[in-house]
Amino acid sequence: MYNKDNPNQIFPEYWLIKVDKFNDRVKDKLDEWIYFLKNGEVRDDFTAQGLSEAKDKLDKMKMSETEYKAYQRYLRNLHDIASEQHTKMVDAEEWLKKGEEKGMEKGMEKGIKSVARNMKQIGLAISDIVKATGLSEEEIEKL
């Protein structure tokens, strides 16, 4: 059914590590993990993958209830600050976008009026200027 010849090709392999027989001499990354399991600590010189995460969890487990609650409040506070900063950033982006749009509208309005003024100065008929710019006759008269 599984296209395997032996049970060990299907089932996981288990190893029993007797940490009480470990002599605390660290020679490789496996020894770092065994040291951690035996002594409940991670030395600063350890580099085995996953040990830093294990150290963080162990540090949290060693906290008293009061320390752990204070730590949770600290993390919640950091989360709140990050959330607030993100909201401010989003609001600022929206504000800038609206400002750009208003600026574009004003710029277009000024540009159209400038073109209309130039058309009027060269003597084009008001009706032609109205057609070309979309401004009203009253607006063109005021220019």
C-alpha positions as CSV (number, residue, x, y, z in Angstrom):
1,M,0.0,0.0,0.0
2,Y,2.8,2.5,0.8
3,N,5.3,1.0,-1.7
4,K,7.8,0.3,1.2
5,D,9.6,-2.9,2.0
6,N,10.3,-2.4,5.7
7,P,8.4,-0.8,8.6
8,N,11.3,1.6,9.3
9,Q,10.6,3.2,5.9
10,I,7.2,4.3,7.1
11,F,7.4,4.9,10.8
12,P,9.6,7.6,12.4
13,E,12.9,6.7,14.0
14,Y,13.1,7.5,17.8
15,W,16.3,8.1,19.8
16,L,16.6,8.0,23.5
17,I,19.1,10.5,24.9
18,K,20.1,9.9,28.5
19,V,21.0,13.5,29.5
20,D,22.0,12.4,33.0
21,K,25.0,10.6,31.4
22,F,26.0,13.7,29.5
23,N,29.3,15.2,30.9
24,D,28.5,18.8,29.9
25,R,31.3,18.9,27.4
26,V,30.0,20.7,24.3
27,K,31.7,19.6,21.0
28,D,28.9,20.1,18.4
29,K,25.4,21.4,17.9
30,L,23.7,18.2,19.2
31,D,25.8,18.6,22.4
32,E,24.4,22.2,22.7
33,W,20.8,20.8,22.7
34,I,21.7,18.0,25.2
35,Y,23.3,20.6,27.5
36,F,20.1,22.7,27.2
37,L,17.9,19.7,28.0
38,K,20.0,18.7,31.0
39,N,20.8,22.0,32.5
40,G,17.8,24.2,31.5
41,E,20.0,27.0,30.1
42,V,21.5,28.2,26.9
43,R,25.0,29.6,27.0
44,D,25.8,32.7,25.0
45,D,28.2,30.8,22.7
46,F,25.6,28.3,21.5
47,T,24.7,28.5,17.8
48,A,22.5,25.5,17.2
49,Q,19.4,26.2,15.1
50,G,16.3,26.8,17.3
51,L,18.2,27.2,20.6
52,S,17.6,31.0,20.7
53,E,13.8,30.3,20.4
54,A,14.0,27.6,23.1
55,K,15.9,30.1,25.4
56,D,13.2,32.7,24.9
57,K,10.5,30.2,25.9
58,L,12.5,29.0,28.8
59,D,13.1,32.5,30.0
60,K,9.3,33.1,29.9
61,M,8.7,29.9,31.8
62,K,11.1,30.9,34.5
63,M,9.2,34.1,35.2
64,S,7.1,34.5,38.2
65,E,3.4,35.2,37.6
66,T,3.9,38.9,38.4
67,E,6.9,39.2,36.0
68,Y,5.0,37.3,33.3
69,K,2.0,39.6,33.6
70,A,4.3,42.7,33.4
71,Y,6.0,41.2,30.4
72,Q,2.6,40.6,28.7
73,R,1.6,44.2,29.4
74,Y,4.9,45.3,27.9
75,L,4.2,43.3,24.8
76,R,0.7,44.6,24.5
77,N,2.0,48.2,24.9
78,L,4.5,47.6,22.1
79,H,1.7,46.2,19.9
80,D,-0.5,49.2,20.7
81,I,2.3,51.6,19.8
82,A,3.0,49.8,16.5
83,S,-0.7,49.8,15.7
84,E,-1.0,53.5,16.5
85,Q,2.1,54.3,14.3
86,H,0.6,52.2,11.4
87,T,-2.7,54.1,11.7
88,K,-0.9,57.5,11.6
89,M,1.1,56.4,8.6
90,V,-2.1,55.3,6.7
91,D,-3.8,58.6,7.7
92,A,-0.8,60.6,6.5
93,E,-0.7,58.8,3.2
94,E,-4.4,59.5,2.7
95,W,-3.9,63.2,3.6
96,L,-1.0,63.5,1.2
97,K,-3.0,61.9,-1.6
98,K,-5.9,64.3,-1.0
99,G,-3.5,67.2,-0.9
100,E,-2.0,66.1,-4.2
101,E,-5.4,65.8,-5.8
102,K,-6.4,69.3,-4.6
103,G,-3.1,70.7,-5.8
104,M,-3.7,69.1,-9.2
105,E,-7.2,70.5,-9.4
106,K,-6.0,74.0,-8.5
107,G,-3.1,73.7,-10.9
108,M,-5.4,72.6,-13.7
109,E,-7.8,75.4,-13.0
110,K,-5.0,78.0,-13.0
111,G,-3.6,76.5,-16.2
112,I,-7.0,76.6,-18.0
113,K,-7.5,80.2,-16.9
114,S,-4.0,81.2,-18.0
115,V,-4.7,79.6,-21.5
116,A,-8.1,81.4,-21.6
117,R,-6.5,84.7,-20.7
118,N,-3.9,84.2,-23.5
119,M,-6.6,83.3,-26.0
120,K,-8.5,86.4,-25.0
121,Q,-5.4,88.6,-25.4
122,I,-4.8,87.4,-28.9
123,G,-8.3,88.2,-29.8
124,L,-10.1,84.9,-30.1
125,A,-13.9,85.1,-29.8
126,I,-15.4,84.4,-26.3
127,S,-17.6,81.6,-27.7
128,D,-14.4,79.8,-29.0
129,I,-12.7,80.3,-25.7
130,V,-15.7,78.8,-23.9
131,K,-15.6,75.8,-26.3
132,A,-11.9,75.3,-25.8
133,T,-11.6,75.7,-22.1
134,G,-15.1,74.8,-20.7
135,L,-15.1,78.1,-18.7
136,S,-18.3,80.2,-18.6
137,E,-18.5,83.5,-20.5
138,E,-18.6,85.3,-17.1
139,E,-15.4,83.7,-16.0
140,I,-13.7,84.6,-19.2
141,E,-14.9,88.2,-19.0
142,K,-13.3,88.5,-15.5
143,L,-9.9,87.5,-16.8
